[in-house]
Amino acid sequence: MGTSFAEAVRIFAKQSVEEIAMPFTMHLTTKEKKRTLGLANGKYAIPDDIDECNFEIAEMFGVEG
């Protein structure tokens, strides 16, 4: 059947108090991961006014602007 969530929390809390620490060993990786933030940095130009091309885009889709 298994252990209920409440029972698991109780066991965890009891072990934490008995060991005066977390009842498991935590491992942190020390490897530096390459950041991918800004992947497209400099590849695209963002205009100051995003509405300046509305008429051109409307023509592309056959809509009268």
N, CA, C and O atoms as a Tripos MOL2 file, in Angstrom:
@<TRIPOS>MOLECULE
protein
  260   259    65     0     0
PROTEIN
NO_CHARGES

@<TRIPOS>ATOM
      1 N           0.8170   -1.1820    0.0000 N.3       1 MET1
      2 CA          0.0000    0.0000    0.0000 C.3       1 MET1
      3 C           0.8660    1.2530    0.0000 C.2       1 MET1
      4 O           0.6090    2.1580   -0.7940 O.2       1 MET1
      5 N           1.8670    1.3430    0.8440 N.am      2 GLY2
      6 CA          2.7450    2.4980    0.8420 C.3       2 GLY2
      7 C           2.5370    3.4000    2.0380 C.2       2 GLY2
      8 O           1.6610    3.1740    2.8730 O.2       2 GLY2
      9 N           3.3480    4.4060    2.0950 N.am      3 THR3
     10 CA          3.3190    5.3710    3.1860 C.3       3 THR3
     11 C           2.5670    6.6190    2.7430 C.2       3 THR3
     12 O           2.7350    7.0920    1.6200 O.2       3 THR3
     13 N           1.7440    7.1400    3.6280 N.am      4 SER4
     14 CA          1.0280    8.3780    3.3020 C.3       4 SER4
     15 C           2.0050    9.5530    3.3380 C.2       4 SER4
     16 O           3.0890    9.4580    3.9140 O.2       4 SER4
     17 N           1.6110   10.6370    2.7270 N.am      5 PHE5
     18 CA          2.4510   11.8340    2.7230 C.3       5 PHE5
     19 C           2.7020   12.3170    4.1510 C.2       5 PHE5
     20 O           3.8260   12.6730    4.5040 O.2       5 PHE5
     21 N           1.6670   12.3260    4.9540 N.am      6 ALA6
     22 CA          1.7970   12.7880    6.3420 C.3       6 ALA6
     23 C           2.7830   11.9190    7.1170 C.2       6 ALA6
     24 O           3.5840   12.4340    7.8960 O.2       6 ALA6
     25 N           2.7290   10.6090    6.9100 N.am      7 GLU7
     26 CA          3.6450    9.7030    7.5930 C.3       7 GLU7
     27 C           5.0790    9.9070    7.1000 C.2       7 GLU7
     28 O           6.0220    9.8510    7.8890 O.2       7 GLU7
     29 N           5.2420   10.1420    5.7990 N.am      8 ALA8
     30 CA          6.5760   10.3810    5.2470 C.3       8 ALA8
     31 C           7.1770   11.6620    5.8280 C.2       8 ALA8
     32 O           8.3660   11.7000    6.1450 O.2       8 ALA8
     33 N           6.3700   12.6980    5.9670 N.am      9 VAL9
     34 CA          6.8500   13.9530    6.5600 C.3       9 VAL9
     35 C           7.2180   13.7310    8.0180 C.2       9 VAL9
     36 O           8.2250   14.2600    8.4900 O.2       9 VAL9
     37 N           6.4260   12.9660    8.7260 N.am     10 ARG10
     38 CA          6.7190   12.6670   10.1380 C.3      10 ARG10
     39 C           8.0480   11.9300   10.2690 C.2      10 ARG10
     40 O           8.8610   12.2660   11.1290 O.2      10 ARG10
     41 N           8.2710   10.9310    9.4260 N.am     11 ILE11
     42 CA          9.5200   10.1670    9.4510 C.3      11 ILE11
     43 C          10.7020   11.0780    9.1250 C.2      11 ILE11
     44 O          11.7350   11.0270    9.7930 O.2      11 ILE11
     45 N          10.5470   11.9040    8.1020 N.am     12 PHE12
     46 CA         11.5930   12.8400    7.7040 C.3      12 PHE12
     47 C          11.9330   13.7830    8.8550 C.2      12 PHE12
     48 O          13.1050   13.9920    9.1670 O.2      12 PHE12
     49 N          10.9080   14.3490    9.4810 N.am     13 ALA13
     50 CA         11.1230   15.2840   10.5900 C.3      13 ALA13
     51 C          11.8120   14.5890   11.7620 C.2      13 ALA13
     52 O          12.7160   15.1580   12.3750 O.2      13 ALA13
     53 N          11.3950   13.3710   12.0750 N.am     14 LYS14
     54 CA         11.9840   12.6270   13.1880 C.3      14 LYS14
     55 C          13.4620   12.3470   12.9250 C.2      14 LYS14
     56 O          14.2950   12.5280   13.8140 O.2      14 LYS14
     57 N          13.7920   11.9060   11.7100 N.am     15 GLN15
     58 CA         15.1850   11.6390   11.3700 C.3      15 GLN15
     59 C          16.0090   12.9210   11.3910 C.2      15 GLN15
     60 O          17.1650   12.9060   11.8120 O.2      15 GLN15
     61 N          15.4280   14.0220   10.9450 N.am     16 SER16
     62 CA         16.1440   15.3030   10.9470 C.3      16 SER16
     63 C          16.4950   15.7240   12.3670 C.2      16 SER16
     64 O          17.5980   16.2090   12.6180 O.2      16 SER16
     65 N          15.5580   15.5420   13.3000 N.am     17 VAL17
     66 CA         15.7900   15.9140   14.6930 C.3      17 VAL17
     67 C          16.8270   14.9850   15.3210 C.2      17 VAL17
     68 O          17.7190   15.4400   16.0370 O.2      17 VAL17
     69 N          16.7100   13.6840   15.0520 N.am     18 GLU18
     70 CA         17.6520   12.7240   15.6350 C.3      18 GLU18
     71 C          19.0810   12.9620   15.1420 C.2      18 GLU18
     72 O          20.0300   12.8600   15.9200 O.2      18 GLU18
     73 N          19.2370   13.2780   13.8580 N.am     19 GLU19
     74 CA         20.5680   13.4640   13.2870 C.3      19 GLU19
     75 C          21.0560   14.9120   13.3960 C.2      19 GLU19
     76 O          22.2110   15.2100   13.0900 O.2      19 GLU19
     77 N          20.1750   15.7960   13.8300 N.am     20 ILE20
     78 CA         20.4520   17.2260   13.9020 C.3      20 ILE20
     79 C          20.9790   17.7100   12.5470 C.2      20 ILE20
     80 O          21.8970   18.5270   12.4690 O.2      20 ILE20
     81 N          20.3810   17.1900   11.5080 N.am     21 ALA21
     82 CA         20.7560   17.5400   10.1370 C.3      21 ALA21
     83 C          19.7460   16.8980    9.1940 C.2      21 ALA21
     84 O          18.8140   16.2180    9.6220 O.2      21 ALA21
     85 N          19.9520   17.1280    7.9200 N.am     22 MET22
     86 CA         19.0980   16.4810    6.9270 C.3      22 MET22
     87 C          19.4070   14.9820    6.9370 C.2      22 MET22
     88 O          20.5710   14.6000    7.0540 O.2      22 MET22
     89 N          18.4090   14.1460    6.8180 N.am     23 PRO23
     90 CA         18.6430   12.7070    6.8690 C.3      23 PRO23
     91 C          19.1420   12.1180    5.5450 C.2      23 PRO23
     92 O          18.9270   10.9390    5.2650 O.2      23 PRO23
     93 N          19.7920   12.9290    4.7530 N.am     24 PHE24
     94 CA         20.3720   12.4580    3.4990 C.3      24 PHE24
     95 C          21.5460   13.3620    3.1580 C.2      24 PHE24
     96 O          21.6600   14.4670    3.6880 O.2      24 PHE24
     97 N          22.4000   12.9020    2.2900 N.am     25 THR25
     98 CA         23.5510   13.6910    1.8810 C.3      25 THR25
     99 C          23.2070   14.4500    0.6100 C.2      25 THR25
    100 O          22.7130   13.8750   -0.3600 O.2      25 THR25
    101 N          23.4730   15.7410    0.6300 N.am     26 MET26
    102 CA         23.2000   16.5500   -0.5480 C.3      26 MET26
    103 C          24.4900   16.6990   -1.3450 C.2      26 MET26
    104 O          25.5560   16.9450   -0.7800 O.2      26 MET26
    105 N          24.3840   16.5500   -2.6560 N.am     27 HIS27
    106 CA         25.5350   16.6750   -3.5350 C.3      27 HIS27
    107 C          25.2770   17.8080   -4.5150 C.2      27 HIS27
    108 O          24.2250   17.8640   -5.1530 O.2      27 HIS27
    109 N          26.2220   18.6910   -4.6260 N.am     28 LEU28
    110 CA         26.1240   19.7860   -5.5700 C.3      28 LEU28
    111 C          27.1800   19.5880   -6.6510 C.2      28 LEU28
    112 O          28.3280   19.2500   -6.3600 O.2      28 LEU28
    113 N          26.7810   19.8010   -7.8910 N.am     29 THR29
    114 CA         27.7470   19.6890   -8.9680 C.3      29 THR29
    115 C          28.6170   20.9340   -8.9890 C.2      29 THR29
    116 O          28.1370   22.0400   -8.7450 O.2      29 THR29
    117 N          29.8850   20.7510   -9.2770 N.am     30 THR30
    118 CA         30.8020   21.8790   -9.3170 C.3      30 THR30
    119 C          31.1450   22.2700  -10.7460 C.2      30 THR30
    120 O          31.9230   23.2000  -10.9620 O.2      30 THR30
    121 N          30.5850   21.5840  -11.7100 N.am     31 LYS31
    122 CA         30.8600   21.8870  -13.1030 C.3      31 LYS31
    123 C          30.1920   23.1960  -13.4940 C.2      31 LYS31
    124 O          29.0510   23.4630  -13.1170 O.2      31 LYS31
    125 N          30.9110   24.0020  -14.2480 N.am     32 GLU32
    126 CA         30.3400   25.2320  -14.7830 C.3      32 GLU32
    127 C          29.5080   24.8730  -16.0050 C.2      32 GLU32
    128 O          29.9960   24.2180  -16.9260 O.2      32 GLU32
    129 N          28.2850   25.2920  -16.0090 N.am     33 LYS33
    130 CA         27.4270   25.0540  -17.1660 C.3      33 LYS33
    131 C          27.4630   26.2820  -18.0570 C.2      33 LYS33
    132 O          27.4540   27.4140  -17.5720 O.2      33 LYS33
    133 N          27.5020   26.0530  -19.3580 N.am     34 LYS34
    134 CA         27.5210   27.1500  -20.3030 C.3      34 LYS34
    135 C          26.1440   27.8090  -20.3230 C.2      34 LYS34
    136 O          25.1280   27.1360  -20.4960 O.2      34 LYS34
    137 N          26.1190   29.1200  -20.1460 N.am     35 ARG35
    138 CA         24.8570   29.8490  -20.1630 C.3      35 ARG35
    139 C          24.4310   30.0850  -21.6000 C.2      35 ARG35
    140 O          25.2590   30.3990  -22.4560 O.2      35 ARG35
    141 N          23.1450   29.9350  -21.8650 N.am     36 THR36
    142 CA         22.6290   30.1600  -23.2020 C.3      36 THR36
    143 C          21.7550   31.4030  -23.2720 C.2      36 THR36
    144 O          21.1110   31.6540  -24.2910 O.2      36 THR36
    145 N          21.7280   32.1680  -22.2130 N.am     37 LEU37
    146 CA         20.9560   33.3980  -22.2010 C.3      37 LEU37
    147 C          21.5410   34.3640  -23.2210 C.2      37 LEU37
    148 O          22.7550   34.5640  -23.2550 O.2      37 LEU37
    149 N          20.7070   34.9550  -24.0400 N.am     38 GLY38
    150 CA         21.1880   35.8730  -25.0530 C.3      38 GLY38
    151 C          21.7280   35.1620  -26.2700 C.2      38 GLY38
    152 O          22.6050   35.6840  -26.9580 O.2      38 GLY38
    153 N          21.2170   33.9780  -26.5460 N.am     39 LEU39
    154 CA         21.6890   33.1570  -27.6510 C.3      39 LEU39
    155 C          21.6110   33.8880  -28.9850 C.2      39 LEU39
    156 O          22.4830   33.7070  -29.8350 O.2      39 LEU39
    157 N          20.5850   34.7070  -29.1850 N.am     40 ALA40
    158 CA         20.4020   35.4290  -30.4420 C.3      40 ALA40
    159 C          20.9020   36.8720  -30.3410 C.2      40 ALA40
    160 O          20.5360   37.7190  -31.1550 O.2      40 ALA40
    161 N          21.7260   37.1400  -29.3540 N.am     41 ASN41
    162 CA         22.2120   38.4990  -29.1260 C.3      41 ASN41
    163 C          22.9150   39.0410  -30.3710 C.2      41 ASN41
    164 O          23.8960   38.4640  -30.8410 O.2      41 ASN41
    165 N          22.4030   40.1530  -30.8990 N.am     42 GLY42
    166 CA         22.9950   40.7910  -32.0560 C.3      42 GLY42
    167 C          22.5550   40.2470  -33.4010 C.2      42 GLY42
    168 O          22.9490   40.7920  -34.4320 O.2      42 GLY42
    169 N          21.7560   39.1930  -33.4310 N.am     43 LYS43
    170 CA         21.3230   38.5970  -34.6950 C.3      43 LYS43
    171 C          20.0880   39.2770  -35.2740 C.2      43 LYS43
    172 O          19.8250   39.1690  -36.4720 O.2      43 LYS43
    173 N          19.3410   39.9640  -34.4480 N.am     44 TYR44
    174 CA         18.1000   40.5910  -34.8930 C.3      44 TYR44
    175 C          18.0890   42.0530  -34.4840 C.2      44 TYR44
    176 O          18.5650   42.4240  -33.4110 O.2      44 TYR44
    177 N          17.5370   42.8680  -35.3580 N.am     45 ALA45
    178 CA         17.3980   44.2920  -35.0460 C.3      45 ALA45
    179 C          15.9500   44.5640  -34.6460 C.2      45 ALA45
    180 O          15.0240   44.1860  -35.3630 O.2      45 ALA45
    181 N          15.7600   45.2070  -33.5250 N.am     46 ILE46
    182 CA         14.4180   45.5470  -33.0510 C.3      46 ILE46
    183 C          14.2120   47.0350  -33.3020 C.2      46 ILE46
    184 O          14.9350   47.8610  -32.7460 O.2      46 ILE46
    185 N          13.2210   47.3890  -34.1450 N.am     47 PRO47
    186 CA         13.0150   48.8030  -34.4590 C.3      47 PRO47
    187 C          12.4800   49.5760  -33.2540 C.2      47 PRO47
    188 O          11.8610   49.0110  -32.3520 O.2      47 PRO47
    189 N          12.7350   50.8640  -33.2690 N.am     48 ASP48
    190 CA         12.2310   51.7290  -32.1870 C.3      48 ASP48
    191 C          10.7120   51.8040  -32.2140 C.2      48 ASP48
    192 O          10.0670   51.8740  -31.1690 O.2      48 ASP48
    193 N          10.1390   51.7880  -33.4340 N.am     49 ASP49
    194 CA          8.6890   51.8600  -33.6010 C.3      49 ASP49
    195 C           8.2280   50.5840  -34.2990 C.2      49 ASP49
    196 O           8.4460   50.4210  -35.5000 O.2      49 ASP49
    197 N           7.5960   49.6820  -33.5590 N.am     50 ILE50
    198 CA          7.2090   48.3930  -34.1450 C.3      50 ILE50
    199 C           6.0420   48.5200  -35.1180 C.2      50 ILE50
    200 O           5.7270   47.5650  -35.8270 O.2      50 ILE50
    201 N           5.4070   49.6660  -35.1630 N.am     51 ASP51
    202 CA          4.2690   49.8570  -36.0560 C.3      51 ASP51
    203 C           4.6560   50.4610  -37.4080 C.2      51 ASP51
    204 O           3.7970   50.6500  -38.2690 O.2      51 ASP51
    205 N           5.9360   50.7630  -37.5990 N.am     52 GLU52
    206 CA          6.3460   51.4380  -38.8320 C.3      52 GLU52
    207 C           6.1680   50.5690  -40.0740 C.2      52 GLU52
    208 O           6.0790   51.1090  -41.1770 O.2      52 GLU52
    209 N           6.1140   49.2600  -39.9400 N.am     53 CYS53
    210 CA          5.9930   48.3590  -41.0980 C.3      53 CYS53
    211 C           4.5780   47.7940  -41.2610 C.2      53 CYS53
    212 O           4.3750   46.8930  -42.0750 O.2      53 CYS53
    213 N           3.6140   48.2930  -40.5190 N.am     54 ASN54
    214 CA          2.2650   47.7200  -40.5640 C.3      54 ASN54
    215 C           1.6660   47.7070  -41.9720 C.2      54 ASN54
    216 O           1.0660   46.7090  -42.3720 O.2      54 ASN54
    217 N           1.8160   48.7900  -42.7250 N.am     55 PHE55
    218 CA          1.2290   48.8620  -44.0720 C.3      55 PHE55
    219 C           1.9060   47.8600  -45.0140 C.2      55 PHE55
    220 O           1.2380   47.2180  -45.8260 O.2      55 PHE55
    221 N           3.2190   47.7290  -44.9050 N.am     56 GLU56
    222 CA          3.9580   46.7770  -45.7320 C.3      56 GLU56
    223 C           3.5260   45.3400  -45.4280 C.2      56 GLU56
    224 O           3.3540   44.5320  -46.3410 O.2      56 GLU56
    225 N           3.3550   45.0310  -44.1650 N.am     57 ILE57
    226 CA          2.9230   43.6830  -43.7580 C.3      57 ILE57
    227 C           1.4920   43.4300  -44.2130 C.2      57 ILE57
    228 O           1.1740   42.3330  -44.6710 O.2      57 ILE57
    229 N           0.6360   44.4220  -44.0940 N.am     58 ALA58
    230 CA         -0.7590   44.2780  -44.5450 C.3      58 ALA58
    231 C          -0.8040   43.9930  -46.0300 C.2      58 ALA58
    232 O          -1.6090   43.1710  -46.4660 O.2      58 ALA58
    233 N           0.0350   44.6470  -46.8270 N.am     59 GLU59
    234 CA          0.0930   44.3930  -48.2690 C.3      59 GLU59
    235 C           0.5310   42.9640  -48.5620 C.2      59 GLU59
    236 O           0.0100   42.3380  -49.4850 O.2      59 GLU59
    237 N           1.4780   42.4420  -47.7940 N.am     60 MET60
    238 CA          1.9600   41.0650  -47.9700 C.3      60 MET60
    239 C           0.8250   40.0640  -47.8110 C.2      60 MET60
    240 O           0.7950   39.0370  -48.4890 O.2      60 MET60
    241 N          -0.1120   40.3650  -46.9110 N.am     61 PHE61
    242 CA         -1.2300   39.4670  -46.6530 C.3      61 PHE61
    243 C          -2.4740   39.8420  -47.4290 C.2      61 PHE61
    244 O          -3.5410   39.2660  -47.2170 O.2      61 PHE61
    245 N          -2.3460   40.7980  -48.3200 N.am     62 GLY62
    246 CA         -3.4630   41.1830  -49.1630 C.3      62 GLY62
    247 C          -4.5390   41.9590  -48.4350 C.2      62 GLY62
    248 O          -5.7000   41.9520  -48.8450 O.2      62 GLY62
    249 N          -4.1710   42.6180  -47.3760 N.am     63 VAL63
    250 CA         -5.1220   43.4060  -46.5920 C.3      63 VAL63
    251 C          -4.8330   44.8700  -46.8630 C.2      63 VAL63
    252 O          -3.6810   45.3010  -46.8870 O.2      63 VAL63
    253 N          -5.8910   45.6160  -47.0640 N.am     64 GLU64
    254 CA         -5.7000   47.0450  -47.2920 C.3      64 GLU64
    255 C          -5.4580   47.7410  -45.9470 C.2      64 GLU64
    256 O          -6.2130   47.5600  -44.9910 O.2      64 GLU64
    257 N          -4.4010   48.5300  -45.9000 N.am     65 GLY65
    258 CA         -4.0270   49.1900  -44.6550 C.3      65 GLY65
    259 C          -4.6480   50.4910  -44.5700 C.2      65 GLY65
    260 O          -4.4530   51.2060  -43.5870 O.2      65 GLY65
@<TRIPOS>BOND
     1     1     2 1
     2     2     3 1
     3     3     4 2
     4     3     5 am
     5     5     6 1
     6     6     7 1
     7     7     8 2
     8     7     9 am
     9     9    10 1
    10    10    11 1
    11    11    12 2
    12    11    13 am
    13    13    14 1
    14    14    15 1
    15    15    16 2
    16    15    17 am
    17    17    18 1
    18    18    19 1
    19    19    20 2
    20    19    21 am
    21    21    22 1
    22    22    23 1
    23    23    24 2
    24    23    25 am
    25    25    26 1
    26    26    27 1
    27    27    28 2
    28    27    29 am
    29    29    30 1
    30    30    31 1
    31    31    32 2
    32    31    33 am
    33    33    34 1
    34    34    35 1
    35    35    36 2
    36    35    37 am
    37    37    38 1
    38    38    39 1
    39    39    40 2
    40    39    41 am
    41    41    42 1
    42    42    43 1
    43    43    44 2
    44    43    45 am
    45    45    46 1
    46    46    47 1
    47    47    48 2
    48    47    49 am
    49    49    50 1
    50    50    51 1
    51    51    52 2
    52    51    53 am
    53    53    54 1
    54    54    55 1
    55    55    56 2
    56    55    57 am
    57    57    58 1
    58    58    59 1
    59    59    60 2
    60    59    61 am
    61    61    62 1
    62    62    63 1
    63    63    64 2
    64    63    65 am
    65    65    66 1
    66    66    67 1
    67    67    68 2
    68    67    69 am
    69    69    70 1
    70    70    71 1
    71    71    72 2
    72    71    73 am
    73    73    74 1
    74    74    75 1
    75    75    76 2
    76    75    77 am
    77    77    78 1
    78    78    79 1
    79    79    80 2
    80    79    81 am
    81    81    82 1
    82    82    83 1
    83    83    84 2
    84    83    85 am
    85    85    86 1
    86    86    87 1
    87    87    88 2
    88    87    89 am
    89    89    90 1
    90    90    91 1
    91    91    92 2
    92    91    93 am
    93    93    94 1
    94    94    95 1
    95    95    96 2
    96    95    97 am
    97    97    98 1
    98    98    99 1
    99    99   100 2
   100    99   101 am
   101   101   102 1
   102   102   103 1
   103   103   104 2
   104   103   105 am
   105   105   106 1
   106   106   107 1
   107   107   108 2
   108   107   109 am
   109   109   110 1
   110   110   111 1
   111   111   112 2
   112   111   113 am
   113   113   114 1
   114   114   115 1
   115   115   116 2
   116   115   117 am
   117   117   118 1
   118   118   119 1
   119   119   120 2
   120   119   121 am
   121   121   122 1
   122   122   123 1
   123   123   124 2
   124   123   125 am
   125   125   126 1
   126   126   127 1
   127   127   128 2
   128   127   129 am
   129   129   130 1
   130   130   131 1
   131   131   132 2
   132   131   133 am
   133   133   134 1
   134   134   135 1
   135   135   136 2
   136   135   137 am
   137   137   138 1
   138   138   139 1
   139   139   140 2
   140   139   141 am
   141   141   142 1
   142   142   143 1
   143   143   144 2
   144   143   145 am
   145   145   146 1
   146   146   147 1
   147   147   148 2
   148   147   149 am
   149   149   150 1
   150   150   151 1
   151   151   152 2
   152   151   153 am
   153   153   154 1
   154   154   155 1
   155   155   156 2
   156   155   157 am
   157   157   158 1
   158   158   159 1
   159   159   160 2
   160   159   161 am
   161   161   162 1
   162   162   163 1
   163   163   164 2
   164   163   165 am
   165   165   166 1
   166   166   167 1
   167   167   168 2
   168   167   169 am
   169   169   170 1
   170   170   171 1
   171   171   172 2
   172   171   173 am
   173   173   174 1
   174   174   175 1
   175   175   176 2
   176   175   177 am
   177   177   178 1
   178   178   179 1
   179   179   180 2
   180   179   181 am
   181   181   182 1
   182   182   183 1
   183   183   184 2
   184   183   185 am
   185   185   186 1
   186   186   187 1
   187   187   188 2
   188   187   189 am
   189   189   190 1
   190   190   191 1
   191   191   192 2
   192   191   193 am
   193   193   194 1
   194   194   195 1
   195   195   196 2
   196   195   197 am
   197   197   198 1
   198   198   199 1
   199   199   200 2
   200   199   201 am
   201   201   202 1
   202   202   203 1
   203   203   204 2
   204   203   205 am
   205   205   206 1
   206   206   207 1
   207   207   208 2
   208   207   209 am
   209   209   210 1
   210   210   211 1
   211   211   212 2
   212   211   213 am
   213   213   214 1
   214   214   215 1
   215   215   216 2
   216   215   217 am
   217   217   218 1
   218   218   219 1
   219   219   220 2
   220   219   221 am
   221   221   222 1
   222   222   223 1
   223   223   224 2
   224   223   225 am
   225   225   226 1
   226   226   227 1
   227   227   228 2
   228   227   229 am
   229   229   230 1
   230   230   231 1
   231   231   232 2
   232   231   233 am
   233   233   234 1
   234   234   235 1
   235   235   236 2
   236   235   237 am
   237   237   238 1
   238   238   239 1
   239   239   240 2
   240   239   241 am
   241   241   242 1
   242   242   243 1
   243   243   244 2
   244   243   245 am
   245   245   246 1
   246   246   247 1
   247   247   248 2
   248   247   249 am
   249   249   250 1
   250   250   251 1
   251   251   252 2
   252   251   253 am
   253   253   254 1
   254   254   255 1
   255   255   256 2
   256   255   257 am
   257   257   258 1
   258   258   259 1
   259   259   260 2
@<TRIPOS>SUBSTRUCTURE
     1 MET1         2 RESIDUE 1 A MET
     2 GLY2         6 RESIDUE 1 A GLY
     3 THR3        10 RESIDUE 1 A THR
     4 SER4        14 RESIDUE 1 A SER
     5 PHE5        18 RESIDUE 1 A PHE
     6 ALA6        22 RESIDUE 1 A ALA
     7 GLU7        26 RESIDUE 1 A GLU
     8 ALA8        30 RESIDUE 1 A ALA
     9 VAL9        34 RESIDUE 1 A VAL
    10 ARG10       38 RESIDUE 1 A ARG
    11 ILE11       42 RESIDUE 1 A ILE
    12 PHE12       46 RESIDUE 1 A PHE
    13 ALA13       50 RESIDUE 1 A ALA
    14 LYS14       54 RESIDUE 1 A LYS
    15 GLN15       58 RESIDUE 1 A GLN
    16 SER16       62 RESIDUE 1 A SER
    17 VAL17       66 RESIDUE 1 A VAL
    18 GLU18       70 RESIDUE 1 A GLU
    19 GLU19       74 RESIDUE 1 A GLU
    20 ILE20       78 RESIDUE 1 A ILE
    21 ALA21       82 RESIDUE 1 A ALA
    22 MET22       86 RESIDUE 1 A MET
    23 PRO23       90 RESIDUE 1 A PRO
    24 PHE24       94 RESIDUE 1 A PHE
    25 THR25       98 RESIDUE 1 A THR
    26 MET26      102 RESIDUE 1 A MET
    27 HIS27      106 RESIDUE 1 A HIS
    28 LEU28      110 RESIDUE 1 A LEU
    29 THR29      114 RESIDUE 1 A THR
    30 THR30      118 RESIDUE 1 A THR
    31 LYS31      122 RESIDUE 1 A LYS
    32 GLU32      126 RESIDUE 1 A GLU
    33 LYS33      130 RESIDUE 1 A LYS
    34 LYS34      134 RESIDUE 1 A LYS
    35 ARG35      138 RESIDUE 1 A ARG
    36 THR36      142 RESIDUE 1 A THR
    37 LEU37      146 RESIDUE 1 A LEU
    38 GLY38      150 RESIDUE 1 A GLY
    39 LEU39      154 RESIDUE 1 A LEU
    40 ALA40      158 RESIDUE 1 A ALA
    41 ASN41      162 RESIDUE 1 A ASN
    42 GLY42      166 RESIDUE 1 A GLY
    43 LYS43      170 RESIDUE 1 A LYS
    44 TYR44      174 RESIDUE 1 A TYR
    45 ALA45      178 RESIDUE 1 A ALA
    46 ILE46      182 RESIDUE 1 A ILE
    47 PRO47      186 RESIDUE 1 A PRO
    48 ASP48      190 RESIDUE 1 A ASP
    49 ASP49      194 RESIDUE 1 A ASP
    50 ILE50      198 RESIDUE 1 A ILE
    51 ASP51      202 RESIDUE 1 A ASP
    52 GLU52      206 RESIDUE 1 A GLU
    53 CYS53      210 RESIDUE 1 A CYS
    54 ASN54      214 RESIDUE 1 A ASN
    55 PHE55      218 RESIDUE 1 A PHE
    56 GLU56      222 RESIDUE 1 A GLU
    57 ILE57      226 RESIDUE 1 A ILE
    58 ALA58      230 RESIDUE 1 A ALA
    59 GLU59      234 RESIDUE 1 A GLU
    60 MET60      238 RESIDUE 1 A MET
    61 PHE61      242 RESIDUE 1 A PHE
    62 GLY62      246 RESIDUE 1 A GLY
    63 VAL63      250 RESIDUE 1 A VAL
    64 GLU64      254 RESIDUE 1 A GLU
    65 GLY65      258 RESIDUE 1 A GLY
